[in-house]
Amino acid sequence: SILAYLAIAAVVALIGSPLVRFFRKIKLPNILAVILTMLLMVGVLAGIIALFIPLLSEQGKNLSLLDIDELQTSLNTLYHQITNHLGLSSHIVEDVIDDAGLEKNILQGLDIGFIPNFLNSFLNVLSSASIGLFSVLFISFFFLKDSKLFENGLLIFVPIDKKKGTTNSIGKINGLLSRYFVGLLLQIFILFVIYTIVLLIVGIENAVVIAFLCALFNIIPYIGPIIGGVIMLTLTMTSNLGSDFSEVILPKTGYVFLGLLFGQLVDNFFSQPFIFSNSVKSHPLEIFLVIIIAGLLFGVVGMIVAVPGYTAIKVILKEFLSDNQIVKSLTHNL
C-alpha cells in the first residue's frame, strides 16, 4: 500500500506541477505556490465528493424503504416491454442467454436484496480510504515542495557513471507525463461537458453525477467508454421505470445513445490524437498496440498505466541506447 501511495502521490505531483510553476512565475514564494496548488486540488476533489455524497445518502434512504417486490416487478415489466417491442419471444431470449452461459433466473426475477448491504460495505470502505487520502496528500505536498525529492531518492540506487543519464531521463519523463495527465484531465472534462448537456436536454435526473461517472471511466482505454456507455443507458432506462416504453423510454435512450456516440467521436478524433501527439509523442497505432499488449498481460491496471509506462521506457531507452537502430526509430520525435 505504501508503494501505491507513492505512485499516486507522484501522479498528483505531476498534475499539480504546472500550477506550481505558474504561481512561481507570478513571483509567489515556493511554499505559497505549493499550498495554493494543494488547496485548489483538494477543492476540486471536495467538489467531486460533494456531487456523490448527497446522491449516495438519498439512495441509501430510498433503499432502506425499498419495496423489493415492487422494484423487481418494474424491472421485469421493462424486460417484457423491450422483448415485445423487438418482437422477440421469451424462448429465443432464453436460448441466447443459455448459449452465453448466463443464468435463466435473470429472467425469472432479479434478486436485488443485496443492495443495502453492498451500500453499507461501500461506505465502510470509503471511510477507511480517508487514511490513504491523507497519506497521498501529505506525500504529494513534499513532492511539489521539493521537486528533486523523488529524483534524489532514486539516484541513491544509481551508479555514479549513470547518474547524469538518469537525471536527464527523469526530467524528460516528468515533463512528458505532466502534459499527459493534464491532457487526460482535459479529455475527461470535455466528455463530462458533452454528457452533461445531453442528459440535461433529455431530462435525466442526477445528470451531472451520471455524466461525471461515465466520463471518468474513459481513463480505462477502449473498455472504459463501453462500461460508461452501458451505465448511462441503463440509468436512463431505469430512471423512467413505469413510463411507456415506446413513447418515453425508447426515445430518451436513443437520444442519450446519440449523445454518447457524439462524445466518443469527439474523443477519438480530437481529444485522444491531440493528447498523444502533443504530450507523449507517440503515434495512435503505436499507443493502441501498447495498450492491447499491456491489457493482455496485466489486465485493466495494465491498460491504465500502459501509456505513461511506455513513455518512461522510451525516454530511458533514448538516453542509454541512443545508438540502437530500433530505439532510434521509436524515439526519433522525443
C-alpha positions in Angstrom: 0.0 0.0 0.0 2.9 2.4 0.7 4.2 1.9 -2.9 0.7 2.6 -4.1 0.5 5.8 -2.1 3.9 6.9 -3.5 2.8 6.1 -7.1 -0.5 8.0 -6.7 1.3 10.9 -5.0 3.8 11.1 -7.9 0.9 11.3 -10.3 -0.8 14.1 -8.2 2.5 16.0 -8.2 2.9 15.7 -11.9 -0.6 17.1 -12.4 0.0 19.9 -9.9 3.5 20.9 -11.1 2.2 23.1 -13.9 0.2 25.1 -11.4 3.2 25.4 -9.1 5.3 26.7 -12.0 2.5 29.2 -12.9 2.4 30.6 -9.3 6.2 30.9 -9.3 6.1 32.9 -12.5 3.9 35.5 -10.8 6.5 35.8 -8.1 4.9 33.8 -5.3 7.2 32.1 -2.9 7.6 28.3 -3.5 5.9 27.2 -0.3 2.9 29.5 -1.0 2.7 28.2 -4.6 2.6 24.7 -3.3 0.0 25.4 -0.7 -2.3 27.2 -3.2 -1.9 24.3 -5.7 -2.8 21.7 -3.0 -5.8 23.8 -1.9 -7.1 24.0 -5.5 -6.7 20.3 -6.0 -8.3 19.5 -2.6 -11.1 21.9 -3.5 -11.7 20.1 -6.8 -11.7 16.7 -5.0 -14.1 18.0 -2.4 -16.4 19.3 -5.2 -16.4 15.9 -6.8 -17.2 14.2 -3.5 -19.9 16.8 -2.8 -21.6 15.6 -6.0 -21.8 12.0 -4.9 -22.4 12.1 -1.1 -25.9 13.6 -1.3 -26.8 11.2 -4.0 -25.5 8.2 -2.1 -27.2 9.4 1.1 -30.5 9.8 -0.8 -30.2 6.4 -2.4 -29.4 4.9 0.9 -32.6 6.2 2.4 -34.5 5.1 -0.6 -33.0 1.6 -0.4 -33.9 1.3 3.3 -37.5 1.9 2.4 -37.4 0.0 -0.9 -40.1 -2.4 -1.8 -38.0 -5.2 -3.4 -41.0 -7.0 -4.9 -42.3 -3.8 -6.5 -39.0 -2.9 -8.0 -38.5 -6.5 -9.2 -41.9 -6.3 -10.9 -41.0 -3.0 -12.6 -37.7 -4.4 -13.9 -39.4 -7.5 -15.2 -42.1 -5.3 -16.8 -39.3 -3.3 -18.5 -37.7 -6.5 -19.8 -41.0 -7.7 -21.3 -41.6 -4.3 -22.9 -38.2 -4.5 -24.6 -38.7 -8.0 -25.9 -42.2 -7.3 -27.1 -41.1 -4.1 -28.9 -38.3 -6.0 -30.6 -40.6 -8.9 -31.5 -38.6 -11.4 -29.5 -40.2 -14.4 -27.8 -39.1 -15.4 -24.3 -37.9 -18.7 -25.7 -35.5 -17.0 -28.1 -34.0 -14.8 -25.4 -33.7 -17.8 -23.0 -31.8 -19.7 -25.7 -29.4 -16.8 -26.3 -28.8 -16.5 -22.5 -28.2 -20.2 -22.3 -25.7 -20.1 -25.2 -23.9 -17.2 -23.4 -23.7 -19.2 -20.2 -25.9 -16.8 -18.2 -28.4 -17.9 -15.5 -32.0 -18.2 -16.5 -33.2 -16.9 -13.2 -32.2 -13.4 -14.5 -35.4 -13.6 -16.5 -37.4 -15.1 -13.6 -36.7 -12.2 -11.3 -33.9 -10.1 -10.1 -32.8 -10.7 -6.5 -31.5 -7.2 -5.5 -31.9 -7.6 -1.8 -28.1 -7.4 -1.5 -28.0 -3.8 -2.5 -28.4 -2.2 1.0 -25.7 -4.4 2.4 -23.4 -3.6 -0.5 -24.0 0.1 0.0 -23.1 -0.2 3.7 -19.9 -2.1 2.8 -19.1 0.6 0.2 -19.4 3.4 2.8 -17.2 1.5 5.2 -14.5 1.1 2.6 -14.9 4.8 1.8 -14.3 5.7 5.4 -11.2 3.6 5.7 -9.9 5.2 2.4 -9.6 8.5 4.2 -6.3 7.4 5.7 -5.0 6.7 2.3 -6.2 10.0 1.0 -4.4 11.9 3.8 -1.2 9.9 3.1 -1.3 10.7 -0.6 -1.9 14.4 0.1 0.9 14.6 2.6 3.4 12.9 0.3 2.2 15.0 -2.7 2.8 18.2 -0.7 6.5 17.4 -0.3 6.9 16.1 -3.8 5.6 19.5 -5.0 7.6 21.5 -2.4 10.9 19.8 -3.3 10.7 18.7 -6.9 14.0 17.0 -6.6 12.9 14.8 -3.6 11.8 11.8 -5.7 14.8 12.2 -8.1 17.3 12.4 -5.2 15.8 9.3 -3.6 16.1 7.4 -6.8 19.6 8.5 -7.6 20.8 6.8 -4.4 20.5 3.4 -6.1 22.1 4.5 -9.4 25.8 4.0 -10.1 27.8 7.2 -10.4 28.5 6.8 -14.1 24.7 6.6 -14.8 23.6 9.5 -12.7 23.7 12.1 -15.4 21.7 10.0 -17.9 19.2 9.1 -15.1 18.8 12.8 -14.2 18.2 13.7 -17.8 15.7 10.8 -18.2 13.8 11.8 -15.0 13.5 15.4 -16.2 12.1 14.4 -19.6 9.7 11.8 -18.1 8.4 14.4 -15.7 7.7 16.9 -18.5 6.0 14.3 -20.8 3.9 12.7 -18.1 2.9 16.0 -16.6 1.5 17.1 -20.0 -0.1 13.6 -20.5 -2.0 13.7 -17.2 -3.1 17.3 -17.7 -4.3 16.3 -21.2 -6.1 13.3 -19.7 -8.0 15.6 -17.3 -8.9 17.8 -20.3 -10.2 14.8 -22.1 -12.4 13.8 -19.2 -13.7 17.3 -18.8 -14.7 17.6 -22.5 -16.6 14.3 -22.2 -18.2 15.4 -18.9 -19.5 18.6 -20.5 -20.9 16.8 -23.6 -22.6 14.1 -21.5 -24.0 16.6 -19.0 -25.5 18.7 -21.8 -27.1 15.6 -23.4 -28.5 14.3 -20.2 -29.9 17.7 -19.1 -31.6 18.1 -22.5 -33.1 14.7 -22.4 -34.3 15.3 -18.8 -32.4 12.6 -16.8 -32.2 13.1 -13.1 -28.8 13.5 -11.5 -27.4 14.3 -14.9 -24.2 15.9 -13.6 -23.3 12.9 -11.4 -24.0 10.4 -14.1 -22.1 12.4 -16.7 -19.0 12.7 -14.4 -19.1 9.0 -13.5 -19.3 7.9 -17.2 -16.6 10.4 -18.3 -14.3 9.1 -15.5 -14.5 5.6 -16.9 -12.7 6.9 -20.0 -9.5 6.6 -18.0 -9.6 2.9 -18.9 -8.7 2.7 -22.6 -11.2 1.1 -25.0 -13.1 -0.8 -22.3 -13.9 2.2 -20.1 -16.1 4.0 -22.7 -18.1 0.8 -23.2 -18.7 0.5 -19.4 -19.6 4.1 -19.1 -22.0 3.9 -22.0 -23.7 0.9 -20.6 -24.1 2.6 -17.2 -25.5 5.7 -18.8 -28.0 3.9 -21.0 -29.1 1.6 -18.1 -29.6 4.6 -15.7 -31.6 6.4 -18.5 -33.9 3.4 -18.8 -34.3 2.7 -15.1 -34.9 6.4 -14.3 -38.1 6.1 -16.3 -39.5 2.9 -14.9 -43.3 2.8 -15.2 -43.4 5.0 -18.3 -44.5 3.8 -21.7 -41.6 2.0 -23.4 -42.3 3.1 -27.0 -43.2 6.7 -26.2 -40.8 7.6 -23.4 -38.1 5.1 -22.5 -37.0 4.2 -26.1 -36.8 7.8 -27.4 -34.9 9.0 -24.4 -32.5 6.1 -24.5 -32.0 6.7 -28.2 -31.2 10.4 -27.7 -28.7 9.6 -24.9 -27.1 6.9 -27.2 -26.7 9.5 -29.9 -25.1 12.0 -27.4 -22.8 9.2 -26.2 -21.8 8.4 -29.8 -21.1 12.1 -30.4 -19.0 12.3 -27.3 -16.9 9.3 -28.3 -16.4 10.7 -31.9 -15.1 13.9 -30.4 -12.9 12.0 -28.0 -11.5 9.6 -30.7 -10.9 12.1 -33.5 -10.0 15.2 -31.5 -9.1 14.6 -27.8 -7.0 11.5 -28.0 -4.9 12.3 -31.1 -4.2 15.8 -29.6 -3.1 14.3 -26.2 -0.9 11.5 -27.7 0.7 13.7 -30.4 1.5 16.6 -28.1 2.2 15.0 -24.8 3.7 11.5 -25.1 5.0 12.0 -28.7 3.6 8.6 -29.8 1.6 7.5 -32.9 -2.0 6.5 -32.1 -1.4 3.0 -33.7 1.7 2.6 -31.5 -0.3 3.5 -28.4 -3.1 1.1 -29.5 -0.7 -1.9 -29.7 1.0 -1.0 -26.4 -2.4 -0.8 -24.6 -3.6 -4.1 -26.1 -0.4 -5.9 -25.1 -0.5 -4.4 -21.6 -4.1 -5.4 -21.2 -3.5 -9.0 -22.2 -0.5 -9.2 -19.8 -1.7 -7.3 -16.8 -5.5 -6.7 -17.3 -7.3 -3.4 -16.7 -4.5 -2.0 -14.5 -2.0 -2.6 -17.3 -4.2 -0.8 -19.7 -4.4 2.3 -17.4 -0.6 2.5 -16.9 0.4 1.4 -20.4 0.8 4.9 -21.9 2.8 6.5 -19.0 4.9 3.4 -18.6 5.7 3.1 -22.2 6.6 6.8 -22.4 9.0 6.4 -19.5 10.6 3.3 -21.1 11.1 5.2 -24.4 12.8 8.1 -22.7 15.1 5.7 -20.8 16.0 3.8 -23.9 16.7 7.0 -25.8 19.0 8.2 -23.1 21.0 5.0 -22.7 20.7 3.2 -26.0 20.5 6.1 -28.4 22.8 4.3 -31.0 20.4 1.3 -31.4 18.5 1.5 -34.7 15.2 0.2 -33.2 15.4 2.7 -30.4 16.1 5.5 -32.9 13.0 4.6 -34.9 10.8 4.5 -31.8 12.2 7.7 -30.2 13.0 9.9 -33.1 10.4 12.5 -32.1 11.3 12.7 -28.4 
